Amino acid sequence: MKAALIGHGIAGSLTPDMHMAEARAQGFDYEYQRFDTATAPYAGQSLTALLDLAREQGMTGVNITYPFKVDAADMMDDLSDTARLLGAVNTVLFDQGRRVGHNTDYVGFRSALRRGLPHAPITRALLVGAGGAGGAVALALIDQGTDVLFLLDQDRKKAEELKTRLTAARPRVAVSVVDTFAEAQPEQLNGIANATPMGMAAYPGMALDPSGLPSGGWVADIVYFPRQTALLERAENLRLRTMDGSGMAIFQAASAFHLLTGRTASPDRMYESFEQFAPKTEEVSA
């Protein structure tokens, strides 16, 4: 059985290691490759070409990561309900010549939220980043109990498009697009979720400064290398609750593993693999 991860700058991704370790634990052969468009021989190749290559090599499917999740949705022959709602795909299955797109980021973040921030109030939240991963995080927040959600993205059009999708799917929720942190009335927020690449070594810094959140507030980041991003470090200095991106990475990988192999993965075992393969020093990764 074969699969791959398609993305840009994914040399440090732990997804292949977690998938293959889980397959070994279950006693079957599973080859999981990287198609990294930042390096040869895949540099410069289009997503369409890489999807065709994966199918030609007999793969059951692929995972899709930054920056191709939204583009992938337009290349599918069919979409799962969640992928269609979000307009973003991170898992593709090849089914008799057809491409079927799924989105496991949603279940990944929602499961991580339940485990990483148990009992945290989430009624009012701010999402920073309205891209492919941001939509999944937004929907997970809403379905976990957020009633008032603010969207902040450098590309306001992207945030408006996500608002339209979310409002159509979950009309009970008040979704607003803001241009600044202050517009979201931070003193009334429960927390902030960062769904941008800000915080990764290639994108240093913070998407915003969380000071202004009330005592008892929380900050969640989907970046998992480094696990202690500048945003989370700042939040901890402010004595806010924090959740790093490892939980989302593990739970979405477990869900994708099931789709690609037809077998149920153990999130606990995948967590052990994550800890085993994660660099001991906070080095660059994607």
C-alpha positions as MATLAB code, in Angstrom:
seq = 'MKAALIGHGIAGSLTPDMHMAEARAQGFDYEYQRFDTATAPYAGQSLTALLDLAREQGMTGVNITYPFKVDAADMMDDLSDTARLLGAVNTVLFDQGRRVGHNTDYVGFRSALRRGLPHAPITRALLVGAGGAGGAVALALIDQGTDVLFLLDQDRKKAEELKTRLTAARPRVAVSVVDTFAEAQPEQLNGIANATPMGMAAYPGMALDPSGLPSGGWVADIVYFPRQTALLERAENLRLRTMDGSGMAIFQAASAFHLLTGRTASPDRMYESFEQFAPKTEEVSA';
ca = [
       0.000    0.000    0.000;
       1.332    3.434   -0.944;
       0.414    7.073   -0.283;
       2.136   10.465   -0.182;
       2.053   13.971    1.225;
       1.959   16.856   -1.274;
       3.052   20.291   -0.087;
       5.716   22.983   -0.216;
       8.588   22.845    2.269;
       7.489   19.614    3.932;
      10.882   18.009    4.556;
      10.299   18.161    8.298;
       6.682   17.002    8.317;
       6.052   14.110   10.712;
       2.979   12.876    8.838;
       4.860   10.226    6.797;
       6.633    8.907    9.899;
       3.416    8.711   11.904;
       1.573    6.891    9.107;
       4.301    4.310    8.530;
       4.865    3.733   12.255;
       1.161    3.049   12.706;
       1.199    0.599    9.798;
       4.178   -1.256   11.312;
       2.341   -1.464   14.624;
      -0.629   -3.001   12.820;
       1.587   -5.398   10.854;
       1.196   -4.345    7.237;
       3.425   -2.754    4.584;
       2.778    0.916    3.882;
       5.026    3.241    1.890;
       4.334    6.928    2.472;
       6.333    9.415    0.377;
       6.837   13.186    0.272;
       6.134   15.179   -2.892;
       7.788   18.424   -1.821;
       7.466   21.214   -4.389;
      10.309   23.068   -2.655;
      12.873   20.458   -3.672;
      13.890   18.339   -6.665;
      12.501   16.389   -8.403;
       9.097   17.925   -7.600;
      10.023   21.632   -7.606;
       7.937   23.552  -10.087;
       5.463   20.734  -10.691;
       1.780   21.558  -10.537;
      -0.652   19.985   -8.096;
      -2.456   18.342  -11.015;
       0.787   16.757  -12.215;
       1.587   15.451   -8.749;
      -1.898   14.000   -8.289;
      -1.515   12.225  -11.630;
       1.937   10.973  -10.624;
       0.600    9.555   -7.361;
      -2.161    7.701   -9.167;
       0.264    6.388  -11.813;
       2.455    4.996   -9.022;
      -0.470    2.977   -7.704;
      -1.108    5.020   -4.550;
      -4.434    4.682   -2.767;
      -4.437    8.431   -2.247;
      -2.519   11.407   -0.901;
      -2.591   14.018    1.810;
      -2.510   17.669    0.771;
      -0.984   20.451    2.855;
       0.007   24.110    2.542;
      -0.447   25.820    0.133;
      -2.614   23.503   -1.987;
      -5.706   22.673    0.103;
      -8.068   25.178   -1.510;
      -6.815   24.532   -5.063;
      -7.231   20.790   -4.522;
     -10.962   21.173   -3.908;
     -11.457   22.420   -7.472;
      -9.653   19.389   -8.888;
     -11.870   16.716   -7.338;
     -14.514   14.605   -9.042;
     -16.377   14.361   -5.748;
     -16.120   15.855   -2.257;
     -17.087   14.763    1.217;
     -19.701   16.944    2.886;
     -17.089   18.662    5.076;
     -14.681   19.282    2.200;
     -17.498   20.719    0.096;
     -18.654   22.978    2.916;
     -15.135   24.283    3.552;
     -13.932   24.398   -0.041;
     -10.669   22.792    1.070;
      -9.211   19.291    0.756;
      -6.367   17.698    2.698;
      -6.934   14.026    1.792;
      -7.549   12.643   -1.691;
      -8.620    9.082   -2.445;
      -8.237    7.554   -5.906;
     -11.383    5.571   -6.653;
     -11.568    3.879  -10.061;
      -9.929    6.809  -11.809;
     -11.844    9.427   -9.824;
     -10.453   11.857   -7.258;
     -12.495   12.056   -4.070;
     -11.597   14.856   -1.663;
     -11.925   14.812    2.124;
     -10.999   17.198    4.936;
      -9.633   15.693    8.153;
      -8.401   19.029    9.551;
     -11.877   19.620   10.946;
     -11.974   16.490   13.095;
      -8.299   17.010   13.882;
      -8.774   20.438   15.439;
     -12.066   19.597   17.124;
     -10.579   16.504   18.787;
      -7.480   18.467   19.787;
      -9.647   21.199   21.289;
     -11.521   18.699   23.447;
      -8.294   17.161   24.689;
      -6.040   20.212   24.833;
      -8.434   22.773   26.310;
     -10.981   20.747   28.285;
     -13.804   22.788   29.819;
     -12.442   26.016   28.327;
     -15.162   28.559   27.499;
     -15.318   29.041   23.720;
     -18.525   31.038   23.214;
     -16.697   34.036   21.700;
     -13.540   33.435   19.676;
     -11.287   35.038   17.110;
      -9.840   33.028   14.214;
      -6.698   34.436   12.610;
      -6.229   33.029    9.101;
      -9.069   32.150    6.731;
      -7.177   29.817    4.402;
      -7.527   26.081    3.849;
      -6.812   25.135    7.455;
      -8.634   28.172    8.849;
     -11.987   27.051    7.530;
     -11.661   23.697    9.286;
     -10.656   25.380   12.541;
     -13.599   27.795   12.274;
     -16.127   25.012   11.721;
     -14.648   22.969   14.568;
     -14.931   25.948   16.923;
     -18.548   26.498   15.931;
     -19.529   22.858   16.289;
     -17.777   22.707   19.645;
     -19.812   25.627   20.971;
     -18.672   28.987   19.585;
     -21.671   31.293   19.058;
     -19.807   34.474   18.108;
     -16.838   34.100   15.766;
     -14.615   36.850   14.407;
     -12.459   36.260   11.307;
      -9.216   38.147   10.712;
      -7.077   37.696    7.606;
      -4.721   39.961    5.672;
      -6.826   39.114    2.637;
     -10.240   40.436    3.641;
     -11.872   38.856    0.575;
     -10.755   35.434    1.771;
     -12.282   36.093    5.195;
     -15.543   37.275    3.619;
     -15.733   34.119    1.517;
     -15.272   31.963    4.610;
     -17.940   33.972    6.434;
     -20.374   33.252    3.601;
     -19.668   29.521    3.776;
     -19.984   29.355    7.555;
     -23.145   31.463    7.697;
     -24.827   29.261    5.097;
     -23.817   26.067    6.929;
     -24.372   27.258   10.521;
     -26.875   30.156   10.386;
     -27.308   30.246   14.184;
     -23.760   31.586   14.617;
     -22.829   35.270   14.408;
     -19.775   35.430   12.125;
     -18.049   38.778   11.556;
     -15.002   39.843    9.558;
     -12.655   42.287   11.274;
      -9.572   44.122   10.091;
      -7.891   44.482   13.481;
      -7.682   42.624   16.768;
      -9.255   45.612   18.521;
     -12.407   45.331   16.378;
     -13.028   41.874   17.860;
     -13.313   43.424   21.359;
     -10.542   41.258   22.861;
     -11.634   41.952   26.441;
     -14.854   40.047   25.690;
     -13.268   37.111   23.863;
     -12.733   33.669   25.343;
      -9.820   32.875   23.072;
      -7.864   33.099   19.834;
      -6.991   30.397   17.298;
      -4.078   30.978   14.927;
      -4.545   29.194   11.603;
      -1.789   31.048    9.747;
       1.767   29.802    9.166;
       3.050   32.656   11.357;
       5.254   31.148   14.043;
       6.957   28.605   11.812;
      10.675   29.137   11.313;
      10.041   30.257    7.731;
       7.441   32.746    8.978;
       8.801   34.045   12.292;
       6.850   36.247   14.636;
       3.223   36.413   15.732;
       0.056   37.020   13.746;
      -1.020   39.258   16.639;
      -0.219   39.999   20.276;
      -2.813   38.283   22.520;
      -2.483   40.841   25.307;
      -5.954   42.198   25.864;
      -7.575   38.806   26.361;
      -9.232   38.514   29.759;
      -7.925   36.378   32.600;
      -8.873   32.769   31.923;
      -8.623   33.241   28.175;
      -6.860   30.824   25.856;
      -4.705   30.795   22.711;
      -4.513   27.851   20.281;
      -1.996   27.480   17.464;
      -2.063   25.008   14.573;
       1.706   25.339   14.044;
       3.496   22.352   15.563;
       7.132   23.128   14.774;
       8.169   24.802   16.854;
       5.538   23.648   19.294;
       6.292   26.664   21.474;
       5.630   29.429   18.943;
       6.212   33.081   19.724;
       2.437   33.439   20.044;
       2.144   30.672   22.619;
       5.173   31.920   24.521;
       3.607   35.350   24.734;
       0.288   33.842   25.843;
       1.963   31.845   28.597;
       3.761   34.970   29.808;
       0.305   36.541   30.071;
      -0.834   33.469   32.072;
      -3.345   32.433   29.428;
      -4.178   28.802   28.659;
      -2.480   27.479   25.527;
      -2.760   24.628   23.037;
      -0.033   23.889   20.504;
      -0.538   22.335   17.068;
       0.569   18.794   17.891;
      -2.931   17.591   18.792;
      -4.438   18.698   15.505;
      -1.543   17.127   13.589;
      -2.029   13.794   15.359;
      -5.827   13.566   15.169;
      -6.017   14.656   11.529;
      -3.321   12.100   10.676;
      -5.272    9.355   12.433;
      -8.385   10.237   10.457;
      -6.471   10.406    7.169;
      -4.819    7.051    7.924;
      -8.249    5.453    8.190;
      -9.353    6.954    4.874;
      -6.177    5.935    3.031;
      -5.761    2.432    4.451;
      -9.243    1.425    5.585;
      -7.824    0.663    9.042;
      -8.455    2.443   12.318;
      -5.429    4.223   13.759;
      -4.684    4.631   17.447;
      -4.337    8.359   18.268;
      -2.440    7.448   21.446;
       0.052    5.384   19.461;
       0.367    8.176   16.915;
       1.064   10.581   19.757;
       3.897    8.308   20.907;
       5.250    8.297   17.335;
       4.994   12.072   17.186;
       7.013   12.404   20.382;
       9.547    9.869   19.101;
      10.113   11.533   15.734;
       9.819   15.179   16.777;
      13.167   16.983   16.836;
      14.470   17.357   20.361;
      15.424   20.920   19.554;
      12.921   23.345   18.095;
      14.180   23.283   14.524;
      12.674   24.366   11.250;
       9.781   22.307    9.951;
       6.688   22.641    7.848;
];
